[in-house]
Amino acid sequence: MMRSMYSAVSGLKTHQTRMDVIGNNIANVNTVAFKSSSVTFSDILYQTTSNASGANATTGTGGVNAKQIGLGTTAAATKVSITSAGASETTGNPFDIRLTDKNSTNFFIVNNGSENVFTRSGSFYVDGSGNLCMSSTGYTVMGWQVDETTGEIRKDTVSALRIMQEKNLTSAPEATTQATIAGVLDENDTDVKNDAGRVMNLNFYDNLGYQYTAKFAIKSTGTDGKYTVELTSVLDSNNQNIIKNLTKQEISQIFGDYQADATLGQYGLSKDYEFKNNKYVRKADNKEFTVDTKDKTLFKADDGSQVSITEIFSGITTTMANDIKNPASKTKVEFDTATGQATVKGEKTSYDLVFDTSTGKFASIGGDTPSKMLNMSVLSSGLLNRNGNFQNITVDFSQCLNYENGGKSTIGADAGATDGTTGKGRKLGAMTGIFIDTSGRIYGTYDNGNTELLGQ
């Protein structure tokens, strides 16, 4: 009787142990990286009251089994489930990471200040020094660093992952190296036919992330399918033209074919006026005429009288104030006293943009296809002494079209190659976020569009 009670009590005690383990599992249902346990039972010794016997050939009887009475059960072991992962849960913290390897053999390596230890607890945060650390213990998370030469993970000795250290908070700027001119150029566009031309703005970056705007002008030549493209200015972030003081010949080193004696315009004057001693004067009293800047078609004498002139053909690229008041500088004025014709000649910098008149598609730029170089590095080699900040920009014109579009042109300039992903250039980027991919690689995202590998 007592023996049966002892056996029953051992069962109760062992099942109590199992209930304790189950209760512990339930209590830790929200514990990060908790490993559930289970109890393994084992029976206790058996008491033998009668031994077993074998078969007896003499008596002709068979053997009998021993008579044994079990003395109860006990907890043989409490097994911790290391290899089975718990259910995943969204926490909203980008640094909470769950290991999902099929064999559950991977661990995080963390450092407690004196040695590396292993854990599968992936609840992390970033401390004040930019280190990735365990939320529960403050241990530093270890990992592989990025090779600064190749930009790839260097799989050698692990070290602290300082993913938000100072150097990772910004992404280096990139200079623009490619640009694309695309869209429709309509020959009936009034902008294309006027003196200023159709203006295109190309925003680009130098090596230090400073932004500039190159302004181009497209003008009609009067010949079907043929236009000129010239660089008119390069504006910095303060809207200052950094090529303002360059000569046409110097500008041609940046963009354009240089012509030292291009005919810019021809003007008819009354025979009452002549060009004498580098000035336009009235024959009757030698009164000098200057240009009325409000109206390019008028001369104004000292006495206030105005005399009209007629532009014979278009194409003048400098103001008449320069043409008339400074005929010996960048422009040259030839005056024919017999006919009263004044021909303005001077330097000209542009490329010829040619389209196939049968298809309206791009044919050539400056005699070449499909691109021309905007040699911005010239500004770093002595002209402006910009300390090597600029890179040359390959400008692709192959996407231009010459169609009728209701008198409206859509042609414009964009930084980057035609695929829109390369050569665009970037400003200095500030970190906007961090994400970790399924292989454990840590990336930083930046407001200049860059994504950089920070570690693994």
Residue pairs with C-beta under 8 A, 6 or more apart in sequence:
3 47
3 69
3 71
6 71
6 72
7 70
7 71
7 72
7 73
8 72
9 72
10 44
10 71
10 72
10 73
10 74
11 72
11 73
14 39
14 41
14 72
14 73
14 74
14 75
17 39
17 75
17 78
18 39
18 41
18 75
21 37
21 38
21 39
21 78
24 37
25 36
25 37
28 34
28 36
32 96
32 121
32 122
32 123
32 136
33 86
33 119
33 120
33 121
33 122
33 123
34 86
35 80
35 81
35 82
36 80
36 81
36 84
36 86
37 78
37 79
37 80
37 81
38 78
38 79
38 81
39 75
39 77
39 78
39 79
40 75
40 76
40 77
40 78
40 79
41 73
41 74
41 75
41 76
42 73
42 74
42 75
42 76
43 70
43 72
43 73
43 74
44 70
44 71
44 72
44 73
44 74
45 71
46 68
46 69
46 70
46 71
47 68
47 69
47 70
47 71
48 66
48 67
48 68
49 67
49 68
49 69
50 64
50 66
50 67
51 66
52 63
52 64
52 65
52 66
53 63
53 64
54 63
55 61
55 62
55 63
56 62
56 63
82 104
83 103
83 104
83 105
84 104
85 98
85 99
85 100
85 104
88 98
88 100
91 123
93 123
93 125
94 433
94 434
94 435
94 436
95 123
95 124
95 125
95 126
95 132
95 436
96 122
96 123
96 124
97 108
97 122
97 124
97 436
97 440
98 122
99 106
99 107
99 108
99 120
99 122
100 438
104 120
106 120
107 118
107 119
107 120
108 118
108 119
108 120
108 121
108 122
108 141
109 116
109 117
109 118
109 141
109 142
109 143
109 158
110 116
110 117
110 118
110 119
110 134
110 137
110 139
110 140
110 141
110 142
111 117
111 139
111 140
111 142
111 160
112 137
112 139
113 139
116 142
116 158
117 139
119 134
119 139
121 134
121 136
123 134
123 135
123 136
124 132
124 133
124 134
124 135
124 141
125 132
125 133
125 135
126 132
126 133
126 163
126 164
127 133
127 138
129 162
129 165
130 162
130 163
130 164
130 165
130 166
130 168
131 140
131 141
131 160
131 161
131 162
131 163
132 140
132 141
132 143
132 160
132 161
132 162
132 163
132 442
133 139
133 140
133 141
134 141
140 160
140 161
141 160
141 161
142 158
142 159
142 160
142 161
143 158
143 159
143 161
143 440
143 442
143 455
143 456
144 153
144 154
144 155
144 156
144 158
144 455
144 456
145 153
145 154
145 159
145 455
146 152
146 153
146 154
146 453
146 454
146 455
147 153
147 154
151 453
152 453
153 441
153 453
153 455
153 456
161 442
161 454
161 455
162 168
163 434
163 442
163 444
163 454
163 455
164 431
164 434
168 431
168 444
168 452
168 454
169 430
169 431
170 428
170 429
170 430
170 431
170 446
171 426
171 428
171 429
171 430
171 431
171 444
171 446
171 448
171 450
171 452
172 428
172 429
173 205
173 207
173 208
173 209
173 425
173 426
173 427
173 428
173 429
173 448
174 205
174 207
174 209
174 425
174 426
175 204
175 205
175 206
175 207
175 389
175 390
175 391
175 425
176 204
176 205
176 206
176 391
176 393
176 415
176 416
176 423
176 424
176 425
177 391
177 392
177 393
177 394
177 423
177 425
178 393
178 394
178 395
178 396
178 415
178 416
178 417
178 422
178 423
178 424
179 202
179 204
179 374
179 393
179 394
179 395
179 396
179 413
179 414
179 415
179 416
179 423
180 395
180 396
180 399
180 413
180 414
180 416
180 417
180 418
181 200
181 395
181 396
181 397
181 399
181 400
181 411
181 412
181 413
182 399
182 400
182 411
182 412
182 414
182 418
183 399
183 400
183 401
183 409
183 410
183 411
183 412
184 401
184 402
184 403
184 405
184 409
184 410
184 411
185 192
185 198
185 218
185 227
185 353
185 355
185 400
185 401
185 402
185 409
185 411
186 192
186 402
186 403
186 404
186 405
186 406
186 407
186 408
186 409
187 220
187 224
187 402
187 404
188 404
188 407
189 198
189 407
189 408
189 409
190 407
191 197
191 198
191 199
191 409
192 198
192 218
192 219
192 220
192 227
192 409
193 219
193 220
193 314
195 314
195 316
195 317
196 217
197 217
197 218
197 219
197 228
197 230
198 217
198 218
198 219
198 409
198 411
199 215
199 216
199 217
199 232
200 215
200 216
200 217
200 218
200 411
200 412
200 413
201 213
201 214
201 215
201 216
201 412
201 413
202 213
202 214
202 215
202 216
202 374
202 393
202 395
202 413
202 414
202 415
203 211
203 212
203 213
203 415
204 211
204 212
204 213
204 214
204 376
204 393
204 415
204 425
205 211
205 212
205 415
205 425
205 426
205 427
206 212
206 376
206 386
206 389
206 390
206 391
207 388
207 389
207 390
207 391
208 389
209 426
209 427
209 428
209 448
210 236
210 237
210 389
211 237
211 427
212 234
212 235
212 236
212 237
212 242
213 234
213 235
214 231
214 233
214 234
214 374
214 413
215 231
215 232
215 233
215 234
215 235
216 229
216 230
216 231
216 232
216 413
217 229
217 230
217 232
218 227
218 228
218 229
218 353
218 411
219 227
219 228
219 230
219 315
219 350
220 227
221 227
221 228
221 315
221 352
222 313
222 314
224 357
225 354
225 355
225 356
225 357
225 363
225 402
226 352
226 353
226 354
226 355
227 352
227 353
227 354
228 350
228 351
228 352
228 353
229 256
229 350
229 351
229 352
229 353
229 365
229 397
230 255
230 256
230 317
230 349
230 350
230 351
231 243
231 251
231 254
231 255
231 256
231 349
231 374
233 241
233 243
233 244
234 241
234 242
234 243
234 254
234 376
234 379
235 241
235 242
236 242
242 379
242 384
243 250
243 251
243 254
243 379
243 384
246 383
247 330
247 347
248 258
248 330
248 346
248 347
248 348
248 349
249 258
249 260
249 347
249 349
250 378
250 383
251 349
252 258
252 349
253 375
253 378
253 383
254 374
254 375
254 376
254 378
254 379
255 349
255 351
255 372
255 373
255 374
255 375
256 349
256 350
256 351
257 349
257 350
257 351
257 352
257 366
258 347
258 348
258 349
259 347
259 348
259 349
260 347
261 332
261 345
261 346
262 345
262 346
262 347
262 348
263 315
263 343
263 344
263 345
264 315
264 316
264 317
264 318
264 323
264 331
264 344
264 345
264 346
264 348
265 311
265 312
265 313
265 314
265 315
265 316
265 323
265 343
265 344
266 311
266 312
266 313
266 341
266 342
266 343
266 344
267 309
267 310
267 311
267 312
267 341
267 342
267 343
267 344
268 309
268 310
268 312
268 340
268 341
268 342
269 280
269 307
269 309
269 335
269 340
269 341
269 342
270 307
270 340
271 337
271 340
272 282
272 283
272 284
273 280
273 281
273 282
273 283
273 289
273 299
273 307
273 340
274 280
274 281
274 283
274 335
274 337
275 281
275 327
275 333
275 335
275 337
275 342
276 286
278 327
278 328
279 288
279 289
280 288
280 289
280 299
280 324
280 335
280 342
281 287
281 288
281 289
282 289
282 301
287 301
287 302
287 303
288 301
288 302
289 299
289 300
289 301
289 307
289 324
290 299
290 300
290 321
290 324
290 325
291 298
291 299
291 300
291 319
291 320
291 321
291 324
291 325
292 298
292 299
292 300
292 306
293 319
293 321
296 319
296 320
297 308
297 309
297 310
297 311
298 306
298 307
298 308
298 309
299 306
299 307
299 309
299 324
300 306
301 307
309 342
312 341
316 323
316 344
317 346
317 348
318 330
318 331
318 344
318 346
322 329
322 330
322 331
323 331
323 333
323 344
323 346
324 333
327 333
327 344
330 346
330 347
331 344
331 345
331 346
331 347
332 344
332 345
332 346
333 342
333 343
333 344
333 345
334 342
334 343
334 345
335 341
335 342
335 343
336 342
336 343
351 365
351 366
351 372
352 364
352 365
352 366
352 367
353 364
353 365
353 397
353 400
354 363
354 364
354 365
355 361
355 362
355 363
355 400
355 401
355 402
356 362
356 363
357 402
360 401
360 402
360 403
361 401
361 402
362 369
362 370
362 397
362 398
362 399
362 400
362 401
362 402
363 369
365 371
365 372
365 397
366 372
369 398
370 396
370 397
370 398
371 394
371 395
371 396
371 397
371 398
372 394
372 395
372 397
373 392
373 393
373 394
373 395
374 392
374 393
374 394
374 395
375 392
376 390
376 391
376 392
376 393
377 388
377 390
377 391
377 392
379 386
379 390
380 386
380 387
380 388
380 389
380 390
393 423
394 423
395 413
396 417
396 418
398 418
399 418
400 411
415 423
415 424
415 425
416 422
416 423
416 424
416 425
417 423
417 424
426 448
426 449
426 450
427 448
428 448
429 446
429 447
429 448
429 449
429 450
430 446
430 447
430 448
431 444
431 445
431 446
432 445
432 446
432 447
433 444
433 445
434 442
434 443
434 444
434 445
434 454
435 442
435 443
435 445
436 442
436 443
437 443
439 456
440 456
441 453
441 455
441 456
442 453
442 454
442 455
442 456
443 451
443 452
443 453
443 454
444 451
444 452
444 454
445 451
446 452
